[in-house]
Amino acid sequence: MVENVLEVKDLTMHYTTRKGPVFAVDDVNFHVARGESVGLVGESGCGKTSIAISLLKLLPDNADIKKGQILLNGTDLIPLAEAEVRKYRWRRISMVFQAAMNAMNPVYTVEEQILEAMQQHLPDMSDAEMDEKVDALFRLVGLDPSFKDQYPHQYSGGMRQRAVIAMALSCDPDIILADEPTTALDVIVQDALLKRIRKIQGELNMAMIYISHDIAVIAEVSDRVGVMYAGRMAEMASTEAIFHYPIHPYTMGLMSAFPSIVGEKTALVTLPGEPPDLLNPPPGCRFNPRCPYATDICKEETPPFKDHENGHFAACWHPGGEK
């Protein structure tokens, strides 16, 4: 039986603004098994990063989790006080943040920043053991340990990103969230970094959630893919199913707009319109104003996120464009 490291049930998180609530994450459901990679993909502002900071409970002051469960190895993190949640961050769930340079403190060496997390969560380790582990982490992510006493600004972009990954791995977490892990890196460094992450994940049997707007990155590293739209999960299935047999009209539109280097040349199809304003999202299915298959029920009732066959989940009244 497959063990789920993380289960997210009906997660709903809103931001409070002067103009009203922003419905950033609404009724999101998914799970991640041990050793599995799950990718979350979607347009900017669709709620991907909002899900990540909710899972870590690193919420800004104007954010509020309205309902749902975040079950990490069976423990619901949502009702826990901050002091309790800190015992899980880095130790059980950690994150590779989006901007590597901004994620690190410029006045401390890279080694000092990795040691800080270890000293907090691994108090039984001796200084010598921690020093050995930092060296091992550097080698694991492809960095020379001789660079560990340097400052973040002395690293290249790819080196900083690897250092952030080493920091996320420092306390042997069960699951890592990687938010745009290859942003601002050239394609050669991107490819090398993704291969390195996949290799590490396989060796350590960790679960991972990759967050990106880059479908190509998600396809390369994920076993399953979740497609977000306007704060809701539109579709989730195996990577192969999402790319070859999408059933939600939004996912179908994304695949039509994505060029392929194999097969016959086909015209790319763009999605009409724009994503909705999450201060005032449309009733029913939030994709209905842009959907070519929308009917009255799409404009009135929210479609359930359900299994249409073999673990292929979608929230759509007309899966595959059927009437």
C-alpha positions, -999 to +999 in steps of 0.1 A: +000+000+000+013+034-010+021+057+019+010+093+015+035+118+031+011+147+025-026+149+021-043+183+013-081+183+018-104+211+009-077+237+015-091+273+013-069+303+019-079+340+013-060+373+015-077+403+031-073+435+012-089+470+013-109+461-017-121+428-002-111+392+001-089+377-026-100+341-032-064+328-037-069+291-029-103+274-029-112+238-021-079+224-033-074+186-029-043+164-037-019+140-021+018+132-024+032+097-018+066+089-004+092+091-032+068+108-056+072+140-075+041+162-080+041+193-102+018+223-098+016+243-130-005+274-140-005+310-149+009+337-126-015+344-099-033+311-101-025+301-065+006+278-068+028+297-044-001+305-021-005+267-017+032+263-009+032+290+018+000+275+032+016+241+035+045+256+055+022+280+073+045+309+064+015+332+057+016+370+056-005+389+081-033+394+057-037+357+048-061+334+065-067+296+060-105+295+060-109+257+061-094+224+051-067+200+063-029+197+057-020+162+068+017+157+071+023+121+080-012+121+094-008+153+116-030+182+106-008+213+106-036+239+103-047+239+140-012+238+154+003+269+171+034+285+155+057+270+181+045+235+172+046+241+134+083+251+138+091+216+148+079+204+114+095+230+092+128+219+078+126+187+099+096+172+080+088+197+053+111+222+038+112+245+008+135+257-020+124+293-024+120+310-057+148+336-057+179+320-044+198+353-038+169+367-018+164+335+001+198+337+018+211+362+043+239+382+027+259+388+059+263+351+069+283+325+051+265+297+033+278+272+058+265+293+088+230+294+073+229+256+067+242+250+103+215+273+118+187+250+106+206+219+117+213+233+152+177+241+156+162+208+145+190+183+151+203+191+186+217+157+192+244+161+165+278+171+175+297+200+159+320+176+141+290+156+128+273+187+115+305+198+098+308+165+081+271+166+070+275+201+055+304+187+034+283+158+024+254+180+014+277+202-007+290+171-026+254+158-029+242+189-047+274+192-068+293+219-050+329+218-037+329+219+001+358+243+000+332+270-010+311+265+021+327+294+040+320+319+013+290+344+012+260+341-011+272+370-033+304+351-041+283+323-057+270+322-093+233+318-098+235+281-103+257+277-072+233+297-051+204+276-062+223+244-053+232+259-019+195+266-012+187+229-022+214+218+003+198+239+030+164+224+023+180+189+026+199+196+058+174+181+082+164+151+061+128+162+055+101+138+042+089+163+015+104+194-002+086+221-020+105+236-049+091+270-060+103+278-095+137+261-088+152+270-121+141+307-125+167+330-140+191+301-148+202+294-184+189+262-200+222+243-196+223+250-159+186+243-156+190+209-172+219+199-149+201+212-118+169+193-126+189+161-132+207+166-099+174+171-080+159+140-095+190+119-087+190+132-050+152+125-047+157+089-059+186+083-036+168+097-005+133+085-015+119+119-007+086+133-019+087+166-038+063+192-050+075+213-080+059+247-086+063+263-120+047+281-149+071+263-172+053+232-184+086+217-198+102+218-164+072+202-148+071+174-175+108+166-169+106+161-131+071+151-121+053+118-119+019+136-116+009+171-126-018+193-111-031+222-133-042+252-113-066+279-126-078+309-107-072+295-072-087+260-079-073+227-091-086+222-126-070+188-133-046+163-119-033+131-134-001+114-144+023+135-165+017+113-195-021+117-192-019+154-188+002+159-219-014+133-241-050+130-228-061+162-211-098+164-203-102+199-188-107+226-215-081+248-198-055+220-198-065+212-234-059+249-243-025+249-226-014+218-245-026+234-278-005+264-271+026+244-264+049+236-294+061+201-300+094+191-317+080+158-329+052+150-354+036+172-380+036+209-376+003+223-363-009+258-356-006+270-320-039+279-304-041+307-279-066+309-251-090+338-255-096+363-227-078+367-194-078+350-160-105+363-137-101+389-110-099+368-078-115+397-059-146+390-078-143+355-095-172+344-118-198+320-103-197+284-112-166+271-130-141+300-129-129+291-164-164+294-179-159+329-194-131+316-216-144+280-222-157+271-256-178+243-241-194+263-213-232+258-208-256+272-182-245+247-155-209+259-159-220+294-151-241+285-121-226+255-102-190+247-092-180+214-108-167+187-083-131+177-085-135+140-091-119+109-106-130+105-142-109+073-146-078+057-133-068+085-110-074+112-136-091+140-116-107+170-131-132+197-121-153+200-152-189+196-162-179+187-198-146+167-195-129+163-229-153+188-244-183+165-242-218+180-241 
